[in-house]
Structures are given as C-alpha cells and as structure tokens.
Amino acid sequence: MSLLSDALKNKLIPWSRQNSAERFIIAREKMSAAEMPDGVTLIRRKIVGPRVVVKNRRFYDNTRGLKAHWPEAGLGEWEQHKLICVLNGRIDFQLGNYAVQCGAGFFLTRPPGTPEPMRHCNAKGSACDLLSIILNSHAIQCFIQHDDGLQDCSNIRENYLFRNESLTSLFQILTEEIFSGRENSIRIAAGSLALFWEILLREIDEQHYVNPGPVGRPVDRLNTHKGFEADLLHYIQMHLNQSLTLENAARGLYLSRTQFARRMRQETGKTFIEFLNDYRLAEAKVLLCDSDWTISAIAGFLGFHSYSYFQYVFRRDCCNLLKQYHHESTPQYSFHHERSA
C-alpha cells in the first residue's frame, strides 16, 4: 500500500467525516488568532530580507510555478492554489507574515502569492509529515514530504500527478468556496474535500496517475545502495531544469573535473552529456505518453536549451533505436570462401 493510499484510508477520509469544517486554516493577508480552530496557535512573524523575483524558470503545462523567493527567510511564492494536510508530528508553518503551529489533522489552504516555507516547516523538536495538493490548470499534483529539520530540504517520499477532470473541478470549487467568504462557504468546501478524497483514493486504486509526478522526480532516498551513479542521478534530478555542465556536476559531487570525467567513464561507460541526455530522454518519453503537456513545456522542464535542440536529440535517439532494431531483426549471413584445390 502506498503512503498516500494509507493516509487517505486511515486519516484524511476519517478526518473529513469528523467536523472537517473545523479543521481548515485559511491563509489571508490579515489573520487573527481568534479565527483559528482549537489546537492551532497563530504567531505574528514578519518576513525578513528582500524578495527576489525568479526569472526564466519553466515548469510543467502553462503554470509558471515559483514566482519569487526570500533567501534570507527561506520562503517562496508560488502561483498555484495549495492545500497542505498535516499527517503526523507538529508544524511551524509560515504563511505570509504569520506562523501557524499545530499538530496532525489540520488542513492549511493558501491562495497563490502567499509566501510559504521552501525548506523546513517542522516545529522545533518534532518531525512532521505533510501531504500537499497543488491545483494545475488540467491536473492535480500530490506529494508527501517528511521534514525533520536536519536536511537542506524536505524529503519527498511520494509524488503523483492526477489528470482526472472531476478531481480538478472539485479542488477548484473547494478553493473558490474557501476564499469567497460567502455564507456556508467553509461547510461547502468541507463537503467538496470529502468527495475529493474518495475520488482520489479510487484513482490510486485504479492506478490512474503519473508517478513520480513533477516534483523533482527524486531518487528513492530510502534505498540504502549508494555510489557514484546514484549520487550523480540525484544531483541531476535536483537540478534538472537548470543549466547542467560537467563542471557544475563535478563540484556538486565534490570532485575535480578530471576525477569526475574518469569516474564517468569507469562507472557508467558514458560521457556526462551522454548520461544526462539519456536520462532526460527517458523522462521525456514518460511524459509524452502519460501527460497532456506541450512538447515545449516538457523540453523546458527537462532543461533543454531550446525546443529545436530537444527535437534534434529526441529524433537522433529514435533514429539510433530504429537502426539498432533493424540490425538485430535482419538475418546476418556469413560467407566462407574455400580455397580451390
């Protein structure tokens, strides 16, 4: 059973049947402790440091993802609606100029443009597990992360993409109701969320999803096998849509350029560019088959410098596969010339 399926059956669906309207924490420009549910503490916490606009970052579909960040505060600003569910532990989660502190069983909702943690969100002395639901234009993205405050970023355990229209519409209704401020809006949102969980569970049971989804597509960090190739793959996945060069990868693995190139040949049998392009093409084939994103968006996410270069590399790879198939499927004849007596 997956972590998401287990969370739905044992936590999220039962919680939605137990006063779910009282579990919502709604991020607003101005928030009040008096509006918080029982068991939730709200603290005023001013954002520190300058806001830095993120440029030339391309993500899946027509969403632009990360819009800006505050490096000093460790906060980011995204352009999608998001629901954060606290599955385990306690959180200290900053939403704009406020910090929400609570335990498991609460649903944090935030509209686009609300600063939130890019790194740690666990309360001091406690690890936490969170489920995040992100609304894209034609899909729902879900990922579970574990944060113990020890790593540079939260450990993403599972991430999925669901292209079910009912899920997307329900989540859209949920967000519209929550932030509308109309009469009974929270009760309607709670009803939408309960139905959302049921459909989500059915989609998981019927395996109607893309997995891993577009959240970094990380290496399974629970795998105890470590080595140069695993470290290299992890580095590529964490920097996939950035400019990846041999020099940068060597620095990322704490090796000199010469040491890195030698280990590439010894342990992968490929050059860095060959290894990188093979990985990107494998990812591209999955997304071309299992998603409805445009080719240019996929190319941008995978870090190709241009749409035309992606086409060139992809066609070259397909031509090589066809040549290999033709060679392997064509009977090979041997001719032996006997010397005349």
PyMOL commands that set and color helices and strands:
alter all, ss='L'
color gray80, all
select helices_A, chain A and resi 3-16+20-23+33-35+165-180+185-205+228-238+246-252+257-268+272-290+295-301+307-329
alter helices_A, ss='H'
color red, helices_A
select strands_A, chain A and resi 24-26+41-44+52-53+66-70+75-78+82-89+91-95+98-102+107-110+116-117+128-135+140-147+155-162
alter strands_A, ss='S'
color yellow, strands_A
deselect
rebuild
show_as cartoon
